Amino acid sequence: MKLRKIKKTLFFILLLSLSVQVVSAQSTTALTDSTAQENIKKEKKKKNLRFSVLGGPGYTPDYGFLLGVSMLFTFKIDTTDPDLNRSVVPIAGAWLSSGGFNLIAKPQLFFKDDKIRYFGQVQYRNNYDNYYGVGFDTNQNIPRSDSTTQFFQNSIVNFGSVLFRLGESDFFLGPSFEVTYRNLSEISPLMATDPVYIEQGGKPEGMDFFNIGLGFEVSYDTRDIPANAWSGVFFDINARYYDTWLGSDSQWGFISAEYRQYKLLPFMGERRVLAWTAKIRSSYGDVPFTDMSLIGSPFDLRGYYLGQYRDKTSAFMMAEYRHMINSKSKLLSRLGFAAWGGVGMVGPDLWNPGGVLPNFGAGLRVEVQPRMNFRVDLGRDPLAGQNLIYFNMTEAF
């Protein structure tokens, strides 16, 4: 118990220190400016921050009916730099009819002439979740219900990377980190008998996971606007290692590689884009089942339940056509649609896929800020014959 309390305390101290470092860095920059420059900046900041919010009753495939809100903050950290990308902070929160609350933020921050970037995610979950086991066959054959897959999760996850531009190139390199605490309870009867759950220390009344990981990320990025690219290439490799000497409950790690490309289609009209991506994530060691490689999220193969398919390795590729309406009407010109198709897999490694996961779908786009969209997607899972609906700020990739 004492060790657990120490780990929890360390966890919250780390989160606090990260926040303090960001605030102090901004304060130090401000102090170096003259009073006159500060006055000018204050006037610009009044117009700099753009804020969009959408809220009301809704529905998600994973949590059922809810009362939710989606917010989008965009701003320039340096308003004197006309070429600096606007930082983007999408935030989504929801009160769930099934019980609980969910809050997530995915900041993309750009500093110092885009020589420094911070990409990360913070998520707090206090809601029912589902675990279908590990492996393609198990995932596919276990029915979803409160007696088979359901459990309650109280968790906070904080991960990200600080990336430094290498000279004048389009390459970035920097440290990657994660601090995560998960408490699982109200375990369904079938889940309590799962061999992976038992092997990792799971009991009928529940279990905890605590992870602290360090690693690196390297990327090549020529996208015009990362949050909603119309042109360019993005290639990224991210690796992290978790160990007991860092404070984690187990020893494990992962490496992921992702490729994205975007191309304008002027022969089809303005604001018509073809985007495609491929990603593989492979983990090793004593990986907690909550942190295995997954398929099924608003950012990959939309149509599969979140985390329904999991194993040590996952991979997918997909292409998406994005079409905004060009009209003299301001209302119509803010509307558009997207359509995609793709395929994925999960397995113990890339060379032993458990099975193929086909996927396709289409969605509505609403431009809430210049080049920033709210999306409503309808994804199809042909294996189960189900359609799932997603609501999110910014594009899937």
C-alpha positions as CSV (number, residue, x, y, z in Angstrom):
1,M,0.0,0.0,0.0
2,K,2.8,2.4,0.9
3,L,4.5,1.8,-2.5
4,R,1.2,2.4,-4.3
5,K,0.7,5.7,-2.5
6,I,4.2,6.7,-3.4
7,K,3.6,5.9,-7.0
8,K,0.3,7.9,-7.1
9,T,2.0,10.9,-5.4
10,L,4.9,10.7,-7.9
11,F,2.4,10.6,-10.7
12,F,0.6,13.8,-9.7
13,I,3.9,15.6,-8.9
14,L,5.0,14.8,-12.5
15,L,1.8,16.1,-14.0
16,L,2.1,19.3,-11.9
17,S,5.8,19.8,-12.8
18,L,5.0,19.5,-16.5
19,S,2.3,22.2,-16.2
20,V,4.6,24.4,-14.2
21,Q,7.4,24.1,-16.8
22,V,5.1,25.2,-19.6
23,V,3.8,28.2,-17.6
24,S,7.3,29.2,-16.5
25,A,8.7,29.0,-20.0
26,Q,6.0,31.3,-21.3
27,S,6.5,33.7,-18.4
28,T,10.3,33.8,-19.0
29,T,9.7,34.7,-22.6
30,A,7.3,37.5,-21.7
31,L,9.8,39.0,-19.2
32,T,12.5,39.4,-21.9
33,D,10.2,41.7,-24.0
34,S,10.1,45.4,-23.5
35,T,7.0,47.2,-22.1
36,A,6.1,48.6,-25.5
37,Q,6.2,45.2,-27.1
38,E,4.1,43.8,-24.3
39,N,1.4,46.4,-24.9
40,I,1.4,45.5,-28.6
41,K,1.2,41.8,-27.9
42,K,-1.7,42.3,-25.5
43,E,-3.7,44.1,-28.1
44,K,-2.9,41.3,-30.6
45,K,-3.8,38.5,-28.2
46,K,-7.3,39.9,-27.9
47,K,-7.8,39.0,-31.5
48,N,-5.4,36.0,-31.5
49,L,-7.4,33.4,-29.6
50,R,-10.1,31.8,-31.6
51,F,-12.6,29.6,-29.7
52,S,-15.3,27.4,-31.1
53,V,-17.7,25.3,-29.0
54,L,-20.4,22.8,-30.0
55,G,-22.5,20.9,-27.4
56,G,-25.7,19.1,-26.6
57,P,-27.1,15.6,-26.4
58,G,-25.4,13.0,-28.6
59,Y,-24.5,9.4,-29.0
60,T,-21.2,7.5,-29.3
61,P,-20.8,3.8,-30.2
62,D,-18.7,3.1,-27.1
63,Y,-20.7,5.0,-24.4
64,G,-24.3,5.3,-25.7
65,F,-26.3,8.5,-25.2
66,L,-24.5,11.4,-23.6
67,L,-24.5,15.1,-22.9
68,G,-21.3,16.3,-24.5
69,V,-19.3,19.4,-25.5
70,S,-16.5,19.8,-28.1
71,M,-14.3,22.9,-27.9
72,L,-11.5,24.1,-30.2
73,F,-8.9,26.6,-29.2
74,T,-6.5,27.9,-31.8
75,F,-3.9,30.7,-31.3
76,K,-0.4,31.8,-32.2
77,I,2.1,31.6,-29.3
78,D,4.2,34.3,-31.1
79,T,1.8,36.8,-32.8
80,T,4.7,38.6,-34.4
81,D,5.6,35.6,-36.6
82,P,3.3,35.6,-39.7
83,D,4.5,32.1,-40.8
84,L,4.2,30.3,-37.5
85,N,1.4,27.7,-37.4
86,R,-1.5,28.3,-35.1
87,S,-1.4,26.1,-32.1
88,V,-4.4,23.8,-31.8
89,V,-6.0,22.5,-28.7
90,P,-9.2,20.4,-29.2
91,I,-11.0,19.4,-26.0
92,A,-14.0,17.1,-25.7
93,G,-16.0,16.2,-22.6
94,A,-19.1,14.1,-22.0
95,W,-21.4,13.0,-19.2
96,L,-22.5,9.5,-20.1
97,S,-25.9,7.9,-19.7
98,S,-24.2,4.6,-19.0
99,G,-22.5,6.3,-16.0
100,G,-19.4,8.4,-15.6
101,F,-17.5,11.2,-17.3
102,N,-14.9,11.4,-20.0
103,L,-12.5,14.4,-20.8
104,I,-9.8,14.5,-23.5
105,A,-7.5,17.2,-24.9
106,K,-4.9,16.8,-27.7
107,P,-2.7,19.9,-27.9
108,Q,-0.5,20.7,-30.9
109,L,1.7,23.6,-29.9
110,F,4.3,25.5,-32.0
111,F,7.1,27.6,-30.5
112,K,10.0,29.8,-31.7
113,D,9.6,30.0,-35.5
114,D,8.4,26.4,-35.5
115,K,11.8,25.2,-34.2
116,I,10.1,23.6,-31.2
117,R,6.8,21.6,-31.1
118,Y,4.8,19.9,-28.4
119,F,2.3,17.2,-29.5
120,G,0.5,15.3,-26.7
121,Q,-2.7,14.0,-25.1
122,V,-4.3,14.3,-21.7
123,Q,-7.3,12.1,-20.9
124,Y,-9.4,11.5,-17.8
125,R,-11.8,8.6,-17.9
126,N,-14.3,7.7,-15.2
127,N,-16.7,5.5,-17.0
128,Y,-17.6,1.9,-18.1
129,D,-15.4,0.3,-20.7
130,N,-15.1,-3.0,-22.4
131,Y,-12.3,-5.6,-22.7
132,Y,-12.8,-8.4,-25.3
133,G,-9.6,-10.4,-24.6
134,V,-6.4,-10.5,-26.6
135,G,-6.1,-11.8,-30.1
136,F,-8.2,-11.6,-33.3
137,D,-10.3,-14.7,-32.7
138,T,-11.0,-13.9,-29.1
139,N,-11.9,-10.3,-29.9
140,Q,-14.2,-11.3,-32.7
141,N,-16.1,-14.0,-30.8
142,I,-16.8,-12.5,-27.4
143,P,-20.1,-10.7,-27.3
144,R,-20.2,-7.2,-25.8
145,S,-22.3,-7.0,-22.6
146,D,-22.2,-6.1,-18.9
147,S,-21.7,-9.8,-18.0
148,T,-18.9,-10.5,-20.6
149,T,-16.7,-7.5,-21.4
150,Q,-17.7,-4.6,-19.2
151,F,-15.7,-3.1,-16.4
152,F,-15.4,0.4,-14.8
153,Q,-12.3,2.4,-15.4
154,N,-11.0,5.4,-13.5
155,S,-7.9,6.6,-15.2
156,I,-5.7,9.5,-16.2
157,V,-3.3,9.4,-19.1
158,N,-0.7,12.0,-20.0
159,F,1.7,11.5,-22.9
160,G,3.5,13.6,-25.4
161,S,6.7,14.6,-27.2
162,V,8.8,17.7,-27.3
163,L,10.2,18.0,-30.8
164,F,13.2,20.1,-31.9
165,R,13.7,21.0,-35.6
166,L,17.1,19.8,-36.9
167,G,18.7,22.9,-38.4
168,E,16.7,24.3,-41.3
169,S,15.4,20.8,-42.4
170,D,11.9,19.4,-42.1
171,F,13.2,16.7,-39.6
172,F,12.3,16.9,-35.9
173,L,13.7,14.9,-32.9
174,G,13.0,14.9,-29.2
175,P,12.1,13.1,-26.0
176,S,8.8,11.3,-25.6
177,F,7.1,10.5,-22.2
178,E,4.0,8.9,-20.7
179,V,2.6,8.9,-17.1
180,T,-0.6,6.8,-16.7
181,Y,-2.6,5.5,-13.8
182,R,-5.6,3.2,-14.3
183,N,-7.9,1.7,-11.7
184,L,-10.3,-1.1,-12.9
185,S,-13.3,-2.2,-10.9
186,E,-16.8,-3.8,-11.4
187,I,-15.2,-6.6,-13.4
188,S,-17.7,-8.6,-15.5
189,P,-17.8,-12.3,-14.7
190,L,-16.4,-13.5,-18.0
191,M,-13.6,-10.9,-18.0
192,A,-12.6,-12.1,-14.5
193,T,-11.8,-15.5,-16.0
194,D,-9.8,-14.2,-18.9
195,P,-6.3,-15.8,-18.8
196,V,-4.4,-12.6,-19.7
197,Y,-6.3,-10.6,-17.0
198,I,-5.5,-13.2,-14.4
199,E,-1.8,-13.5,-15.4
200,Q,-1.4,-9.8,-15.1
201,G,-2.7,-9.8,-11.5
202,G,-6.3,-9.2,-12.1
203,K,-8.8,-10.2,-9.4
204,P,-12.6,-10.4,-9.5
205,E,-12.8,-7.1,-7.6
206,G,-10.4,-5.3,-10.0
207,M,-6.8,-4.2,-10.4
208,D,-4.5,-1.2,-10.9
209,F,-1.9,-0.3,-13.6
210,F,0.7,2.4,-13.2
211,N,3.0,3.3,-16.1
212,I,5.9,5.7,-16.5
213,G,7.7,5.6,-19.8
214,L,10.5,7.5,-21.5
215,G,11.6,7.4,-25.1
216,F,12.1,9.4,-28.3
217,E,10.2,10.6,-31.4
218,V,11.6,11.5,-34.8
219,S,9.5,12.9,-37.6
220,Y,9.7,14.3,-41.1
221,D,7.0,16.9,-41.7
222,T,6.2,19.0,-44.8
223,R,2.5,19.4,-44.1
224,D,1.1,22.9,-44.7
225,I,-1.2,22.8,-41.6
226,P,-0.7,19.7,-39.4
227,A,-4.2,19.8,-38.0
228,N,-5.9,19.7,-41.4
229,A,-3.3,19.3,-44.1
230,W,-4.0,19.8,-47.8
231,S,-0.5,19.0,-49.0
232,G,2.7,17.5,-47.7
233,V,4.1,14.4,-46.2
234,F,4.4,13.3,-42.6
235,F,6.5,10.3,-41.4
236,D,6.9,9.6,-37.7
237,I,8.7,7.0,-35.5
238,N,7.9,6.9,-31.8
239,A,9.4,4.6,-29.2
240,R,9.0,4.4,-25.4
241,Y,10.2,2.0,-22.7
242,Y,8.5,1.4,-19.3
243,D,10.4,-0.1,-16.4
244,T,10.1,-0.7,-12.7
245,W,13.1,1.6,-12.0
246,L,11.0,4.4,-13.5
247,G,8.1,3.6,-11.3
248,S,6.0,1.4,-13.7
249,D,4.4,-1.8,-12.5
250,S,5.9,-3.8,-15.3
251,Q,8.7,-3.9,-17.9
252,W,7.6,-3.3,-21.5
253,G,7.9,-1.0,-24.5
254,F,6.6,-0.2,-28.0
255,I,7.7,1.3,-31.3
256,S,5.3,2.8,-33.9
257,A,5.9,4.0,-37.4
258,E,3.4,6.1,-39.3
259,Y,3.2,7.6,-42.8
260,R,0.7,10.2,-44.1
261,Q,0.5,12.0,-47.3
262,Y,-1.9,14.7,-48.6
263,K,-2.5,15.9,-52.2
264,L,-4.8,18.7,-53.5
265,L,-6.9,17.7,-56.5
266,P,-7.3,21.0,-58.4
267,F,-8.9,19.3,-61.4
268,M,-11.9,18.5,-59.1
269,G,-12.1,22.1,-57.8
270,E,-10.8,24.0,-54.8
271,R,-10.5,22.4,-51.4
272,R,-10.6,18.9,-52.6
273,V,-8.0,16.7,-51.0
274,L,-6.9,13.0,-51.1
275,A,-5.2,11.8,-48.0
276,W,-3.8,8.4,-47.2
277,T,-2.0,6.9,-44.2
278,A,-0.4,3.6,-43.0
279,K,0.6,2.9,-39.4
280,I,2.1,0.0,-37.4
281,R,2.5,-0.2,-33.7
282,S,4.3,-3.2,-32.1
283,S,4.8,-3.7,-28.3
284,Y,7.0,-6.2,-26.4
285,G,7.6,-7.4,-22.9
286,D,5.0,-7.6,-20.1
287,V,2.5,-5.3,-21.8
288,P,-0.6,-4.4,-19.7
289,F,-3.7,-5.4,-21.7
290,T,-4.9,-1.8,-21.4
291,D,-1.9,-0.6,-23.3
292,M,-1.7,-3.2,-26.1
293,S,-1.9,-2.1,-29.7
294,L,-5.5,-1.4,-30.7
295,I,-7.7,-1.1,-33.7
296,G,-11.0,0.8,-33.4
297,S,-10.9,4.5,-32.6
298,P,-12.1,7.9,-34.1
299,F,-8.6,8.2,-35.6
300,D,-8.1,4.9,-37.5
301,L,-10.7,2.3,-38.7
302,R,-13.9,4.0,-37.7
303,G,-16.6,1.4,-37.4
304,Y,-15.0,-1.0,-34.8
305,Y,-15.6,-0.5,-31.1
306,L,-12.8,1.3,-29.3
307,G,-10.3,-1.4,-28.3
308,Q,-12.4,-4.3,-29.5
309,Y,-9.4,-5.7,-31.4
310,R,-6.1,-5.7,-29.5
311,D,-2.8,-7.6,-29.4
312,K,0.9,-6.9,-29.2
313,T,0.9,-5.6,-32.8
314,S,-1.6,-3.7,-34.9
315,A,-1.4,-2.2,-38.4
316,F,-3.7,-0.4,-40.7
317,M,-3.8,1.6,-44.0
318,M,-6.5,3.8,-45.3
319,A,-7.3,6.5,-47.9
320,E,-9.8,9.4,-47.4
321,Y,-11.3,11.8,-49.9
322,R,-12.2,15.3,-48.4
323,H,-14.5,17.6,-50.2
324,M,-15.5,21.1,-49.1
325,I,-18.4,22.9,-50.9
326,N,-17.3,26.0,-52.9
327,S,-20.2,28.5,-52.8
328,K,-21.0,32.2,-52.6
329,S,-23.1,31.3,-49.6
330,K,-21.0,31.6,-46.5
331,L,-23.1,28.8,-44.8
332,L,-22.7,26.3,-47.7
333,S,-19.0,27.1,-48.1
334,R,-18.5,25.9,-44.5
335,L,-19.9,22.5,-45.3
336,G,-18.3,19.5,-46.8
337,F,-18.0,15.7,-46.7
338,A,-15.4,12.9,-46.6
339,A,-15.3,9.3,-47.6
340,W,-12.8,6.6,-46.7
341,G,-11.8,3.0,-47.0
342,G,-9.2,0.9,-45.3
343,V,-8.0,-2.3,-43.9
344,G,-6.3,-3.4,-40.7
345,M,-5.0,-6.3,-38.6
346,V,-4.0,-7.3,-35.1
347,G,-1.7,-10.1,-34.1
348,P,1.3,-11.2,-31.9
349,D,3.5,-9.6,-34.6
350,L,3.3,-8.2,-38.1
351,W,4.1,-11.6,-39.7
352,N,1.3,-13.4,-37.9
353,P,-1.9,-11.4,-38.4
354,G,-4.9,-13.0,-36.7
355,G,-7.2,-11.8,-39.4
356,V,-8.2,-8.9,-41.7
357,L,-10.3,-6.0,-40.6
358,P,-11.9,-4.2,-43.6
359,N,-13.5,-0.8,-43.1
360,F,-15.2,2.1,-45.0
361,G,-17.4,5.0,-44.2
362,A,-18.4,8.6,-44.9
363,G,-19.0,11.8,-42.9
364,L,-20.1,15.4,-42.7
365,R,-17.6,18.3,-42.3
366,V,-18.4,21.7,-40.8
367,E,-15.7,24.4,-40.8
368,V,-15.8,26.0,-37.4
369,Q,-12.6,28.0,-38.0
370,P,-10.4,28.5,-41.1
371,R,-9.1,25.1,-42.0
372,M,-10.5,23.6,-38.8
373,N,-13.4,21.2,-39.1
374,F,-15.9,19.6,-36.8
375,R,-16.7,16.1,-38.2
376,V,-19.5,13.6,-37.9
377,D,-18.5,10.2,-39.3
378,L,-20.4,7.0,-40.0
379,G,-18.1,4.0,-40.1
380,R,-18.9,0.5,-41.2
381,D,-17.6,-2.8,-39.7
382,P,-18.4,-5.4,-42.4
383,L,-17.4,-8.3,-40.1
384,A,-20.1,-7.6,-37.5
385,G,-22.4,-5.8,-40.0
386,Q,-22.5,-2.7,-37.7
387,N,-22.4,1.0,-38.3
388,L,-20.9,3.4,-35.7
389,I,-21.1,7.2,-35.4
390,Y,-18.3,9.5,-34.3
391,F,-18.3,13.2,-33.4
392,N,-14.9,15.0,-33.2
393,M,-13.0,18.2,-33.8
394,T,-10.2,18.2,-36.4
395,E,-9.6,15.4,-39.0
396,A,-8.9,11.8,-38.2
397,F,-5.3,12.1,-39.5
